[in-house]
Amino acid sequence: MSNLKGHRDLIVYQKAFALAMKIFQVTKKFPKEEKYTLVDQV
């Protein structure tokens, strides 16, 4: 059996978290008006 202690040990969680952090870094560079538009779409 595997030695999973929680959800953070799952590879899918690690990859999803890394992608979310990359998206966060990219969107921090957006102009203010683009940030507001992105929030409206979400």
C-alpha positions in Angstrom: 0.0 0.0 0.0 0.9 3.6 -0.4 1.9 5.9 2.5 -0.6 8.7 1.8 -1.1 10.9 4.9 -3.5 13.4 3.3 -4.7 15.0 0.1 -1.4 17.0 -0.3 0.4 13.7 -0.9 -1.6 13.1 -4.1 0.2 13.8 -7.3 -3.0 15.3 -8.9 -3.2 17.8 -5.9 0.4 18.8 -6.3 0.1 19.4 -10.0 -3.2 21.3 -9.6 -1.6 23.5 -6.9 1.4 24.2 -9.0 -0.7 25.2 -11.9 -2.9 27.5 -9.7 0.3 29.2 -8.4 1.5 29.8 -12.0 -1.8 31.3 -13.0 -1.7 33.5 -9.9 1.8 34.8 -10.8 0.7 35.5 -14.4 -2.5 37.3 -13.4 -0.6 39.5 -10.9 1.1 41.2 -13.9 -2.3 42.1 -15.6 -3.3 45.8 -15.7 -6.0 46.8 -13.2 -8.8 46.9 -15.7 -8.0 43.4 -16.9 -8.0 42.0 -13.3 -11.5 43.4 -12.8 -12.7 41.9 -16.1 -11.2 38.5 -15.2 -12.9 38.6 -11.8 -16.3 39.4 -13.4 -15.9 36.4 -15.8 -15.1 34.0 -12.9 
